[in-house]
Amino acid sequence: MLNAAKQARCFPDAPALLDSPPEPPRPRAGLDRPIALIPAYNEEATIGSIVGQIRQRFDYPVVVIDDCSSDATARRARAAGATVLPLSLQLGAWGAIQTGLRYALRHGYQTAITLDADGQHEPECIGELIEPLIERQADVVIGAFPERASRARRLAWSYFRWLTGLKLEDITSGFRAYNHPAMTVLASPEASLLDYQDVGVLLILRRKRLRAVEVPVSMQPRAQGSSRVFRSWWIVGKYMLQTSVLCLARIGHRSTPLTPDD
């Protein structure tokens, strides 16, 4: 259960449980300064607000990976204080995130937070997301909000839990925090051929014996557009077929320890 202060931060619309608002997060001893990575494609309506909230509340560096946007996404992200990595070839959400992870490792960051650019993920919940990393309880933390799932999404989740043995509730959430070992694995060539960031990523992490946990977060409806995967039953079927092939290829079948060369 979330305590009162955590509920106030992570569920801002819930009834107040405190007489005064929670204090802003303070740096924790032993934790490096995380970096926030946001893949973005034509998100000019929301990207500035998301970057601004992260910068104002947490003062974390923010990197927006612009996946060949045709609108003002890059300009508005820079204006809000983000570093923008413009891609010359459209890579999709996972390719953009992997680009961000490689950038973060090259610049010496030990912790990375990923969130969407469409306004669904609440920057207010970042504090809850990194807590298990601070406490060394996990290598990757997933912000979970199962209530958001449509019928198609619930079907896909149930199927992949059955196929893979994953025990997570919200396996498609892109609101995540990674420690350095997880960042290293996911920036490697082994993780480069994934079309989606959810099941394949989790299987690779499990294969390397890295621990994944979920924390409850709030999420908002998309400000505009629709899910790339779950906007039609046809696309859901294609996604499930591709990911099933990935699972049957046994990416997550054999666990191997993480070595310095990985």
Contacts in CASP RR format, 6 or more apart in sequence:
PFRMAT RR
TARGET T0000
AUTHOR 0000-0000-0000
METHOD contacts of the structure
MODEL  1
MLNAAKQARCFPDAPALLDSPPEPPRPRAGLDRPIALIPAYNEEATIGSI
VGQIRQRFDYPVVVIDDCSSDATARRARAAGATVLPLSLQLGAWGAIQTG
LRYALRHGYQTAITLDADGQHEPECIGELIEPLIERQADVVIGAFPERAS
RARRLAWSYFRWLTGLKLEDITSGFRAYNHPAMTVLASPEASLLDYQDVG
VLLILRRKRLRAVEVPVSMQPRAQGSSRVFRSWWIVGKYMLQTSVLCLAR
IGHRSTPLTPDD
2 10 0 8 1.000
2 11 0 8 1.000
2 128 0 8 1.000
2 216 0 8 1.000
4 17 0 8 1.000
4 18 0 8 1.000
5 18 0 8 1.000
5 22 0 8 1.000
6 128 0 8 1.000
7 14 0 8 1.000
7 17 0 8 1.000
8 14 0 8 1.000
8 16 0 8 1.000
8 17 0 8 1.000
8 18 0 8 1.000
8 21 0 8 1.000
8 22 0 8 1.000
9 22 0 8 1.000
9 124 0 8 1.000
9 125 0 8 1.000
9 127 0 8 1.000
9 128 0 8 1.000
10 122 0 8 1.000
10 124 0 8 1.000
10 125 0 8 1.000
10 128 0 8 1.000
10 216 0 8 1.000
10 217 0 8 1.000
10 218 0 8 1.000
11 218 0 8 1.000
12 122 0 8 1.000
12 124 0 8 1.000
12 218 0 8 1.000
13 218 0 8 1.000
24 57 0 8 1.000
25 57 0 8 1.000
25 58 0 8 1.000
25 127 0 8 1.000
27 33 0 8 1.000
28 134 0 8 1.000
31 111 0 8 1.000
31 130 0 8 1.000
31 133 0 8 1.000
31 134 0 8 1.000
32 109 0 8 1.000
32 110 0 8 1.000
32 111 0 8 1.000
33 60 0 8 1.000
33 61 0 8 1.000
33 109 0 8 1.000
33 111 0 8 1.000
34 60 0 8 1.000
34 109 0 8 1.000
34 111 0 8 1.000
34 112 0 8 1.000
34 113 0 8 1.000
34 130 0 8 1.000
34 177 0 8 1.000
35 60 0 8 1.000
35 61 0 8 1.000
35 62 0 8 1.000
35 63 0 8 1.000
35 104 0 8 1.000
35 107 0 8 1.000
35 109 0 8 1.000
35 111 0 8 1.000
35 112 0 8 1.000
35 113 0 8 1.000
36 54 0 8 1.000
36 58 0 8 1.000
36 60 0 8 1.000
36 61 0 8 1.000
36 62 0 8 1.000
36 63 0 8 1.000
36 112 0 8 1.000
36 113 0 8 1.000
36 114 0 8 1.000
36 115 0 8 1.000
36 126 0 8 1.000
37 63 0 8 1.000
37 65 0 8 1.000
37 97 0 8 1.000
37 100 0 8 1.000
37 101 0 8 1.000
37 103 0 8 1.000
37 104 0 8 1.000
37 112 0 8 1.000
37 113 0 8 1.000
37 114 0 8 1.000
37 115 0 8 1.000
38 47 0 8 1.000
38 50 0 8 1.000
38 51 0 8 1.000
38 62 0 8 1.000
38 63 0 8 1.000
38 64 0 8 1.000
38 65 0 8 1.000
38 77 0 8 1.000
38 82 0 8 1.000
38 114 0 8 1.000
38 115 0 8 1.000
38 116 0 8 1.000
38 117 0 8 1.000
39 64 0 8 1.000
39 65 0 8 1.000
39 67 0 8 1.000
39 92 0 8 1.000
39 93 0 8 1.000
39 95 0 8 1.000
39 96 0 8 1.000
39 97 0 8 1.000
39 114 0 8 1.000
39 116 0 8 1.000
39 117 0 8 1.000
40 47 0 8 1.000
40 64 0 8 1.000
40 65 0 8 1.000
40 66 0 8 1.000
40 67 0 8 1.000
40 69 0 8 1.000
40 73 0 8 1.000
40 77 0 8 1.000
40 96 0 8 1.000
40 117 0 8 1.000
41 66 0 8 1.000
41 67 0 8 1.000
41 68 0 8 1.000
41 69 0 8 1.000
41 73 0 8 1.000
41 90 0 8 1.000
41 92 0 8 1.000
41 96 0 8 1.000
41 117 0 8 1.000
42 69 0 8 1.000
42 70 0 8 1.000
42 71 0 8 1.000
42 73 0 8 1.000
43 69 0 8 1.000
43 73 0 8 1.000
43 117 0 8 1.000
43 118 0 8 1.000
44 69 0 8 1.000
44 71 0 8 1.000
44 72 0 8 1.000
44 73 0 8 1.000
44 75 0 8 1.000
44 76 0 8 1.000
45 223 0 8 1.000
45 224 0 8 1.000
46 117 0 8 1.000
46 118 0 8 1.000
46 119 0 8 1.000
46 223 0 8 1.000
46 224 0 8 1.000
47 64 0 8 1.000
47 73 0 8 1.000
47 76 0 8 1.000
47 77 0 8 1.000
47 80 0 8 1.000
47 82 0 8 1.000
47 117 0 8 1.000
48 76 0 8 1.000
48 77 0 8 1.000
48 79 0 8 1.000
48 80 0 8 1.000
48 82 0 8 1.000
49 80 0 8 1.000
49 119 0 8 1.000
50 115 0 8 1.000
50 117 0 8 1.000
50 119 0 8 1.000
50 121 0 8 1.000
50 123 0 8 1.000
51 62 0 8 1.000
51 64 0 8 1.000
51 77 0 8 1.000
51 80 0 8 1.000
51 81 0 8 1.000
51 82 0 8 1.000
52 62 0 8 1.000
52 80 0 8 1.000
52 81 0 8 1.000
53 123 0 8 1.000
53 124 0 8 1.000
54 60 0 8 1.000
54 62 0 8 1.000
54 123 0 8 1.000
54 126 0 8 1.000
55 62 0 8 1.000
55 80 0 8 1.000
55 81 0 8 1.000
55 82 0 8 1.000
57 123 0 8 1.000
57 124 0 8 1.000
57 126 0 8 1.000
58 123 0 8 1.000
58 126 0 8 1.000
58 127 0 8 1.000
60 113 0 8 1.000
60 126 0 8 1.000
61 83 0 8 1.000
62 77 0 8 1.000
62 80 0 8 1.000
62 81 0 8 1.000
62 82 0 8 1.000
62 83 0 8 1.000
63 82 0 8 1.000
63 83 0 8 1.000
63 84 0 8 1.000
63 85 0 8 1.000
63 100 0 8 1.000
63 103 0 8 1.000
63 104 0 8 1.000
64 73 0 8 1.000
64 74 0 8 1.000
64 77 0 8 1.000
64 82 0 8 1.000
64 83 0 8 1.000
64 84 0 8 1.000
64 85 0 8 1.000
64 117 0 8 1.000
65 84 0 8 1.000
65 85 0 8 1.000
65 87 0 8 1.000
65 96 0 8 1.000
65 97 0 8 1.000
65 99 0 8 1.000
65 100 0 8 1.000
66 73 0 8 1.000
66 74 0 8 1.000
66 77 0 8 1.000
66 84 0 8 1.000
66 85 0 8 1.000
66 86 0 8 1.000
66 87 0 8 1.000
67 87 0 8 1.000
67 90 0 8 1.000
67 91 0 8 1.000
67 92 0 8 1.000
67 93 0 8 1.000
67 96 0 8 1.000
68 86 0 8 1.000
68 87 0 8 1.000
68 88 0 8 1.000
68 89 0 8 1.000
68 90 0 8 1.000
73 117 0 8 1.000
74 84 0 8 1.000
74 86 0 8 1.000
77 84 0 8 1.000
78 84 0 8 1.000
85 99 0 8 1.000
85 100 0 8 1.000
85 103 0 8 1.000
87 96 0 8 1.000
87 99 0 8 1.000
91 98 0 8 1.000
91 99 0 8 1.000
93 196 0 8 1.000
93 197 0 8 1.000
93 228 0 8 1.000
94 194 0 8 1.000
94 195 0 8 1.000
94 196 0 8 1.000
94 197 0 8 1.000
94 201 0 8 1.000
95 192 0 8 1.000
95 194 0 8 1.000
97 114 0 8 1.000
97 186 0 8 1.000
97 197 0 8 1.000
98 186 0 8 1.000
98 187 0 8 1.000
98 191 0 8 1.000
98 192 0 8 1.000
100 112 0 8 1.000
101 112 0 8 1.000
101 178 0 8 1.000
101 183 0 8 1.000
101 186 0 8 1.000
101 187 0 8 1.000
102 187 0 8 1.000
104 112 0 8 1.000
104 183 0 8 1.000
105 180 0 8 1.000
105 183 0 8 1.000
105 184 0 8 1.000
105 187 0 8 1.000
109 183 0 8 1.000
110 179 0 8 1.000
110 180 0 8 1.000
110 183 0 8 1.000
111 130 0 8 1.000
111 133 0 8 1.000
111 177 0 8 1.000
111 178 0 8 1.000
111 179 0 8 1.000
111 180 0 8 1.000
111 183 0 8 1.000
112 177 0 8 1.000
112 178 0 8 1.000
112 183 0 8 1.000
113 126 0 8 1.000
113 129 0 8 1.000
113 130 0 8 1.000
113 176 0 8 1.000
113 177 0 8 1.000
113 178 0 8 1.000
114 174 0 8 1.000
114 175 0 8 1.000
114 176 0 8 1.000
114 177 0 8 1.000
114 178 0 8 1.000
115 121 0 8 1.000
115 123 0 8 1.000
115 126 0 8 1.000
115 174 0 8 1.000
115 175 0 8 1.000
116 174 0 8 1.000
116 175 0 8 1.000
118 222 0 8 1.000
118 223 0 8 1.000
118 224 0 8 1.000
118 225 0 8 1.000
119 220 0 8 1.000
119 222 0 8 1.000
119 223 0 8 1.000
120 148 0 8 1.000
120 175 0 8 1.000
120 219 0 8 1.000
120 220 0 8 1.000
120 221 0 8 1.000
120 222 0 8 1.000
121 174 0 8 1.000
121 175 0 8 1.000
121 217 0 8 1.000
121 219 0 8 1.000
122 217 0 8 1.000
122 218 0 8 1.000
122 219 0 8 1.000
122 220 0 8 1.000
124 218 0 8 1.000
125 143 0 8 1.000
125 175 0 8 1.000
125 217 0 8 1.000
125 218 0 8 1.000
126 177 0 8 1.000
128 143 0 8 1.000
128 215 0 8 1.000
128 216 0 8 1.000
128 217 0 8 1.000
129 141 0 8 1.000
129 143 0 8 1.000
129 175 0 8 1.000
129 176 0 8 1.000
129 177 0 8 1.000
129 215 0 8 1.000
129 217 0 8 1.000
130 141 0 8 1.000
130 177 0 8 1.000
131 141 0 8 1.000
131 215 0 8 1.000
132 138 0 8 1.000
132 141 0 8 1.000
132 177 0 8 1.000
132 213 0 8 1.000
132 215 0 8 1.000
133 139 0 8 1.000
133 141 0 8 1.000
133 177 0 8 1.000
133 179 0 8 1.000
137 211 0 8 1.000
137 213 0 8 1.000
138 179 0 8 1.000
138 211 0 8 1.000
138 212 0 8 1.000
138 213 0 8 1.000
139 178 0 8 1.000
139 179 0 8 1.000
139 181 0 8 1.000
139 182 0 8 1.000
139 205 0 8 1.000
139 210 0 8 1.000
139 211 0 8 1.000
139 212 0 8 1.000
140 176 0 8 1.000
140 177 0 8 1.000
140 178 0 8 1.000
140 179 0 8 1.000
140 182 0 8 1.000
140 205 0 8 1.000
140 210 0 8 1.000
140 211 0 8 1.000
140 212 0 8 1.000
140 213 0 8 1.000
141 176 0 8 1.000
141 177 0 8 1.000
141 212 0 8 1.000
141 213 0 8 1.000
141 214 0 8 1.000
141 215 0 8 1.000
142 168 0 8 1.000
142 170 0 8 1.000
142 171 0 8 1.000
142 173 0 8 1.000
142 174 0 8 1.000
142 175 0 8 1.000
142 176 0 8 1.000
142 212 0 8 1.000
142 213 0 8 1.000
142 214 0 8 1.000
142 215 0 8 1.000
143 170 0 8 1.000
143 173 0 8 1.000
143 174 0 8 1.000
143 175 0 8 1.000
143 176 0 8 1.000
143 214 0 8 1.000
143 215 0 8 1.000
143 216 0 8 1.000
143 217 0 8 1.000
144 168 0 8 1.000
144 169 0 8 1.000
144 170 0 8 1.000
144 173 0 8 1.000
144 214 0 8 1.000
144 215 0 8 1.000
144 216 0 8 1.000
144 217 0 8 1.000
145 170 0 8 1.000
145 173 0 8 1.000
145 216 0 8 1.000
145 217 0 8 1.000
145 218 0 8 1.000
145 219 0 8 1.000
146 157 0 8 1.000
146 169 0 8 1.000
146 170 0 8 1.000
148 219 0 8 1.000
149 157 0 8 1.000
149 170 0 8 1.000
150 230 0 8 1.000
152 230 0 8 1.000
152 233 0 8 1.000
152 236 0 8 1.000
153 172 0 8 1.000
153 227 0 8 1.000
153 230 0 8 1.000
155 236 0 8 1.000
156 172 0 8 1.000
156 230 0 8 1.000
156 236 0 8 1.000
156 239 0 8 1.000
156 240 0 8 1.000
157 169 0 8 1.000
157 170 0 8 1.000
157 171 0 8 1.000
157 172 0 8 1.000
159 240 0 8 1.000
160 166 0 8 1.000
160 171 0 8 1.000
160 199 0 8 1.000
160 240 0 8 1.000
160 243 0 8 1.000
160 247 0 8 1.000
161 167 0 8 1.000
161 168 0 8 1.000
161 171 0 8 1.000
163 244 0 8 1.000
163 247 0 8 1.000
164 199 0 8 1.000
164 202 0 8 1.000
164 203 0 8 1.000
164 247 0 8 1.000
164 252 0 8 1.000
166 199 0 8 1.000
166 202 0 8 1.000
166 203 0 8 1.000
166 206 0 8 1.000
168 202 0 8 1.000
168 212 0 8 1.000
168 214 0 8 1.000
169 214 0 8 1.000
170 214 0 8 1.000
171 198 0 8 1.000
171 199 0 8 1.000
171 202 0 8 1.000
172 198 0 8 1.000
172 229 0 8 1.000
173 198 0 8 1.000
174 197 0 8 1.000
174 198 0 8 1.000
175 217 0 8 1.000
175 219 0 8 1.000
178 186 0 8 1.000
181 208 0 8 1.000
181 210 0 8 1.000
181 258 0 8 1.000
182 205 0 8 1.000
182 210 0 8 1.000
184 258 0 8 1.000
184 262 0 8 1.000
185 191 0 8 1.000
185 204 0 8 1.000
185 205 0 8 1.000
185 208 0 8 1.000
185 210 0 8 1.000
185 258 0 8 1.000
185 262 0 8 1.000
186 201 0 8 1.000
186 204 0 8 1.000
186 205 0 8 1.000
188 262 0 8 1.000
190 204 0 8 1.000
191 201 0 8 1.000
191 204 0 8 1.000
194 200 0 8 1.000
194 201 0 8 1.000
194 246 0 8 1.000
195 242 0 8 1.000
196 229 0 8 1.000
196 239 0 8 1.000
196 242 0 8 1.000
196 243 0 8 1.000
198 243 0 8 1.000
199 243 0 8 1.000
199 246 0 8 1.000
199 247 0 8 1.000
200 243 0 8 1.000
200 246 0 8 1.000
200 247 0 8 1.000
200 251 0 8 1.000
202 212 0 8 1.000
203 246 0 8 1.000
203 247 0 8 1.000
203 251 0 8 1.000
203 252 0 8 1.000
204 251 0 8 1.000
204 252 0 8 1.000
205 212 0 8 1.000
206 212 0 8 1.000
206 252 0 8 1.000
206 255 0 8 1.000
207 251 0 8 1.000
207 252 0 8 1.000
207 253 0 8 1.000
207 254 0 8 1.000
207 255 0 8 1.000
207 256 0 8 1.000
208 255 0 8 1.000
208 256 0 8 1.000
208 257 0 8 1.000
208 258 0 8 1.000
208 262 0 8 1.000
209 255 0 8 1.000
209 256 0 8 1.000
209 257 0 8 1.000
209 258 0 8 1.000
210 258 0 8 1.000
228 235 0 8 1.000
229 235 0 8 1.000
229 236 0 8 1.000
229 239 0 8 1.000
230 236 0 8 1.000
END
